[in-house]
């Protein structure tokens, strides 16, 4: 591994943790009452129609029981609900409620402001390069996972 790869390998995980901490702190400051993982679940459900608990567990690489507890908490908070699938009555689709959608809009705004703070001073051309690198890394990771 060359020096640049080593630097990248050391910097990336810390940068991600610190960025997540900034987002979490901003969400706490706004008293949104939602955690980063719960916000991720709302993101997923709003972009995947007819998702079920197993889909979430696979996507987030979490045990089904962990996902069940989180979904139950979100259901009690009124953010998601289980609805019977019209085709397969045994299947319970997870749906974001109107309250969950309203909360998600707030989360998106807070997250955008937090990212703007973290990206302050980063030139657009550098962002373009960074996005290209991250997309390549993501493609490689997906390819490797499928092997």
PyMOL commands that set and color helices and strands:
alter all, ss='L'
color gray80, all
select helices_A, chain A and resi 3-29+36-47+53-60+64-76+98-118+124-146
alter helices_A, ss='H'
color red, helices_A
select strands_A, chain A and resi 80-84+92-96
alter strands_A, ss='S'
color yellow, strands_A
deselect
rebuild
show_as cartoon
